[in-house]
Every structure is written in C-alpha cells, then in structure tokens.
C-alpha cells in the first residue's frame, strides 16, 4: 500500500480548521514507533482510523475527484437535456 519513502518529520497544513499531513508520513512515523509491527498492519490501522474519523464530509479531496465529478455531472446534465 505505502510505497513512497518519507522522512519522519513532514509538513502539516491547516485546512478548514483541520491539521492534515500525508498518509505515507503518518504510516512512516507510526511504523518507526512500532517496529515490531509490519508496515502493512500499520497501514490497515491508519486506514480504519481514517474511515472512522472521516465519516462526515471530507476536508480535502484530490483534484482528480473534482475532475471526475465534473465529467460525471456533464454526462448527467447531457442525459437530462436529451431525456
């Protein structure tokens, strides 16, 4: 799952009042703090915690999400006009 090398210290950003950092950075720091656990197990725990924490509206999304949504909405709008 996590394939990008990261340093133990990574930048954190505040977006809409939430402090955020990269997934790979979190996994790297937690794996270093818990060396007896496999990285894949650390990733699973982080993903479960993220899913529990983010059950509401997302704070950030990748730009690709917006681009994909725009394409889907264009198709939906076109179907309504043709419909």
Backbone as a chain_set.jsonl record, in Angstrom:
{"seq": "XXXXXXXXXXXXXXXXXXXXXXXXXXXXXXXXXXXXXXXXXXXXXXXXXXXXXXXXXXXXXXXXXXXXXXXXXXXXXXXXXXX", "coords": {"N": [[0.812, -1.192, 0.0], [1.709, 1.4, 0.981], [4.138, 3.063, -0.628], [5.832, 5.168, -1.023], [8.84, 6.716, -0.062], [9.332, 8.446, 2.961], [10.225, 11.127, 5.173], [10.718, 11.083, 8.748], [9.743, 13.455, 9.834], [7.329, 15.586, 8.702], [5.684, 18.117, 6.775], [2.836, 19.765, 8.107], [-0.448, 20.864, 7.479], [-2.99, 23.354, 7.803], [-6.288, 23.13, 7.059], [-9.388, 24.385, 6.555], [-9.646, 24.515, 9.345], [-8.723, 22.042, 10.185], [-5.904, 20.121, 11.023], [-3.719, 18.641, 8.825], [-1.801, 15.989, 7.276], [0.415, 13.96, 5.257], [-0.645, 10.669, 4.234], [1.315, 8.692, 3.839], [3.377, 9.741, 5.383], [2.318, 9.596, 7.983], [2.075, 6.803, 8.259], [4.767, 6.074, 8.049], [5.906, 7.331, 10.337], [4.469, 6.055, 12.419], [5.102, 3.37, 11.946], [7.828, 3.449, 12.472], [7.717, 4.013, 15.174], [6.604, 1.703, 16.11], [8.2, -0.799, 15.674], [7.954, -3.58, 15.76], [5.725, -4.283, 14.392], [4.358, -5.099, 11.184], [4.595, -3.034, 8.287], [2.365, -3.052, 6.605], [0.361, -3.776, 8.403], [0.316, -1.554, 10.073], [-0.553, 0.325, 8.197], [-3.149, -0.659, 7.711], [-4.378, -0.163, 10.197], [-4.215, 2.64, 10.3], [-5.805, 3.282, 8.063], [-8.295, 2.249, 8.923], [-8.742, 3.892, 11.15], [-8.826, 6.379, 9.875], [-11.129, 6.047, 8.289], [-13.059, 5.841, 10.32], [-12.764, 8.349, 11.505], [-13.334, 10.081, 9.443], [-16.036, 9.99, 8.759], [-17.803, 11.921, 8.133], [-18.366, 14.824, 6.026], [-15.73, 15.244, 3.649], [-12.618, 16.921, 4.347], [-10.55, 17.578, 2.622], [-9.955, 16.82, -0.836], [-8.529, 14.906, -3.516], [-7.49, 16.581, -6.525], [-8.213, 15.163, -8.76], [-10.638, 14.034, -8.025], [-12.445, 16.15, -8.176], [-12.214, 16.667, -10.935], [-13.146, 14.233, -12.025], [-15.752, 14.219, -10.987], [-16.78, 16.454, -12.286], [-16.81, 15.54, -14.936], [-18.685, 13.428, -14.7], [-20.964, 14.869, -13.897], [-21.353, 16.438, -16.155], [-22.087, 14.491, -18.015], [-24.434, 13.596, -16.789], [-25.998, 15.941, -16.866], [-26.189, 16.277, -19.627], [-27.655, 13.982, -20.282], [-30.082, 14.585, -19.041], [-30.941, 16.739, -20.56], [-31.219, 15.537, -23.046], [-33.116, 13.676, -22.424]], "CA": [[0.0, 0.0, 0.0], [2.524, 2.606, 1.125], [5.367, 2.798, -1.348], [6.652, 6.362, -1.115], [9.687, 6.961, 1.103], [9.097, 9.743, 3.597], [11.034, 11.385, 6.351], [9.891, 11.031, 9.962], [9.112, 14.753, 10.073], [6.714, 16.078, 7.48], [4.867, 19.309, 6.967], [1.409, 19.665, 8.393], [-1.167, 22.02, 6.965], [-4.318, 23.566, 8.362], [-7.28, 23.348, 6.014], [-10.716, 24.49, 7.166], [-9.547, 24.261, 10.774], [-8.196, 20.705, 10.461], [-4.489, 19.93, 10.743], [-3.583, 17.447, 7.989], [-0.476, 15.611, 6.79], [0.285, 12.887, 4.271], [-0.879, 9.299, 4.692], [2.592, 7.977, 3.895], [4.128, 10.259, 6.526], [1.728, 9.014, 9.197], [2.46, 5.389, 8.303], [6.204, 6.022, 8.315], [6.168, 7.663, 11.741], [3.919, 5.021, 13.297], [5.897, 2.153, 11.746], [9.085, 3.657, 13.201], [7.406, 3.959, 16.607], [6.165, 0.336, 16.423], [8.983, -1.614, 14.738], [7.589, -5.0, 15.794], [4.569, -4.479, 13.513], [4.593, -4.962, 9.745], [4.093, -1.766, 7.752], [1.011, -3.27, 6.091], [-0.548, -3.759, 9.555], [0.204, -0.147, 10.468], [-1.409, 0.953, 7.187], [-4.541, -1.077, 7.948], [-4.882, 0.556, 11.372], [-4.386, 4.043, 9.915], [-6.98, 3.349, 7.19], [-9.506, 2.067, 9.743], [-8.926, 5.104, 11.953], [-9.245, 7.434, 8.952], [-12.53, 5.802, 7.938], [-13.874, 6.186, 11.487], [-12.638, 9.783, 11.738], [-13.83, 10.867, 8.315], [-17.382, 9.55, 8.385], [-18.574, 13.077, 7.681], [-17.91, 15.465, 4.79], [-14.265, 15.329, 3.598], [-11.995, 18.232, 4.469], [-9.803, 17.755, 1.378], [-10.076, 15.752, -1.831], [-7.589, 15.079, -4.627], [-8.011, 17.331, -7.667], [-8.831, 14.185, -9.648], [-12.03, 13.837, -7.608], [-13.205, 17.246, -8.787], [-12.237, 16.467, -12.383], [-14.04, 13.111, -12.292], [-17.123, 14.645, -10.69], [-17.187, 17.363, -13.365], [-17.142, 14.698, -16.093], [-19.928, 12.717, -14.41], [-22.056, 15.839, -13.902], [-21.587, 16.827, -17.548], [-22.842, 13.39, -18.621], [-25.774, 13.619, -16.193], [-26.694, 17.107, -17.409], [-26.475, 15.97, -21.031], [-28.726, 12.978, -20.302], [-31.329, 15.262, -18.681], [-31.339, 17.563, -21.706], [-31.627, 14.613, -24.112], [-34.119, 12.801, -21.889]], "C": [[0.856, 1.257, 0.0], [3.864, 2.359, 0.448], [6.289, 4.007, -1.436], [7.528, 6.521, 0.116], [9.401, 8.351, 1.656], [10.038, 9.905, 4.77], [10.136, 11.343, 7.577], [9.178, 12.346, 10.271], [8.588, 15.267, 8.736], [5.875, 17.3, 7.789], [3.428, 18.951, 7.278], [0.774, 20.963, 7.937], [-2.493, 22.141, 7.69], [-5.246, 23.934, 7.221], [-8.647, 23.305, 6.672], [-10.689, 24.083, 8.641], [-9.0, 22.899, 11.157], [-6.716, 20.658, 10.115], [-4.349, 18.605, 10.002], [-2.122, 17.227, 7.609], [-0.655, 14.436, 5.847], [0.081, 11.525, 4.933], [0.45, 8.566, 4.846], [3.453, 8.457, 5.056], [3.634, 9.69, 7.84], [2.171, 7.567, 9.345], [3.935, 5.252, 8.648], [6.512, 6.284, 9.78], [5.666, 6.57, 12.679], [4.671, 3.7, 13.154], [7.232, 2.267, 12.478], [8.867, 3.556, 14.706], [7.015, 2.558, 17.06], [6.878, -0.648, 15.501], [8.635, -3.105, 14.743], [6.402, -5.31, 14.885], [4.977, -4.319, 12.049], [3.965, -3.653, 9.263], [2.663, -1.925, 7.243], [-0.014, -3.28, 7.225], [-0.747, -2.338, 10.069], [-0.721, 0.58, 9.486], [-2.874, 0.597, 7.403], [-5.154, -0.314, 9.116], [-5.135, 2.023, 11.02], [-5.614, 4.198, 9.011], [-8.272, 3.185, 7.973], [-9.794, 3.32, 10.561], [-9.392, 6.261, 11.071], [-10.71, 7.264, 8.576], [-13.456, 6.176, 9.092], [-13.899, 7.703, 11.7], [-13.343, 10.592, 10.658], [-15.215, 10.441, 7.852], [-18.249, 10.707, 7.897], [-18.001, 13.612, 6.368], [-16.388, 15.576, 4.777], [-13.776, 16.764, 3.725], [-11.237, 18.558, 3.183], [-10.089, 16.579, 0.45], [-9.0, 15.972, -2.891], [-8.261, 15.827, -5.778], [-8.709, 16.395, -8.645], [-10.281, 13.902, -9.296], [-12.906, 14.918, -8.235], [-13.324, 17.056, -10.295], [-13.195, 15.342, -12.765], [-15.492, 13.476, -12.06], [-17.642, 15.574, -11.784], [-17.581, 16.576, -14.61], [-18.483, 13.996, -15.886], [-21.126, 13.66, -14.447], [-22.378, 16.308, -15.316], [-22.404, 15.76, -18.265], [-24.276, 13.398, -18.107], [-26.604, 14.771, -16.753], [-27.099, 16.863, -18.86], [-27.623, 14.975, -21.153], [-30.069, 13.614, -19.965], [-31.852, 16.092, -19.846], [-31.881, 16.677, -22.826], [-32.872, 13.819, -23.739], [-35.504, 13.132, -22.108]], "O": [[0.733, 2.091, -0.897], [4.645, 1.527, 0.909], [7.427, 3.874, -1.885], [7.021, 6.466, 1.237], [9.248, 9.311, 0.902], [10.579, 8.929, 5.291], [8.927, 11.543, 7.466], [8.122, 12.345, 10.904], [9.333, 15.364, 7.762], [5.416, 17.492, 8.915], [2.885, 17.967, 6.775], [1.387, 22.028, 8.003], [-3.055, 21.142, 8.141], [-5.026, 24.914, 6.509], [-9.019, 22.3, 7.278], [-11.59, 23.397, 9.124], [-8.828, 22.621, 12.344], [-6.314, 21.101, 9.039], [-4.803, 17.568, 10.486], [-1.315, 18.157, 7.62], [-1.776, 13.964, 5.66], [0.565, 11.268, 6.035], [0.688, 7.9, 5.854], [4.183, 7.665, 5.652], [4.43, 9.342, 8.713], [2.592, 7.148, 10.423], [4.307, 4.401, 9.456], [7.285, 5.552, 10.398], [6.357, 6.2, 13.628], [4.857, 2.986, 14.14], [7.713, 1.285, 13.043], [9.735, 3.069, 15.43], [7.081, 2.248, 18.25], [6.246, -1.266, 14.644], [8.995, -3.818, 13.806], [6.105, -6.478, 14.634], [5.837, -3.501, 11.72], [2.931, -3.225, 9.775], [1.837, -1.032, 7.429], [-1.145, -2.836, 7.031], [-1.854, -1.963, 10.456], [-1.576, 1.362, 9.902], [-3.745, 1.459, 7.29], [-6.3, 0.129, 9.045], [-6.161, 2.583, 11.405], [-6.382, 5.145, 9.175], [-9.243, 3.9, 7.722], [-10.94, 3.759, 10.658], [-10.257, 7.038, 11.475], [-11.456, 8.243, 8.547], [-14.516, 6.761, 8.872], [-14.939, 8.269, 12.037], [-13.886, 11.663, 10.931], [-15.524, 10.529, 6.664], [-19.311, 10.488, 7.315], [-17.24, 12.924, 5.688], [-15.799, 15.963, 5.786], [-14.433, 17.701, 3.271], [-11.28, 19.693, 2.709], [-10.421, 15.483, 0.901], [-8.601, 17.11, -3.136], [-9.47, 15.711, -5.973], [-9.684, 16.782, -9.288], [-11.075, 13.566, -10.174], [-13.98, 14.629, -8.761], [-14.394, 17.257, -10.87], [-13.966, 15.475, -13.715], [-16.366, 13.093, -12.837], [-18.809, 15.492, -12.167], [-18.571, 16.902, -15.266], [-19.32, 13.97, -16.789], [-22.184, 13.302, -14.965], [-23.54, 16.549, -15.643], [-23.309, 16.081, -19.035], [-25.22, 13.231, -18.878], [-27.779, 14.595, -17.076], [-28.21, 17.199, -19.27], [-28.471, 15.112, -22.035], [-31.091, 13.233, -20.536], [-33.058, 16.142, -20.092], [-32.871, 17.016, -23.474], [-33.599, 13.344, -24.612], [-36.391, 12.404, -21.663]]}, "num_chains": 1, "name": "protein.A"}
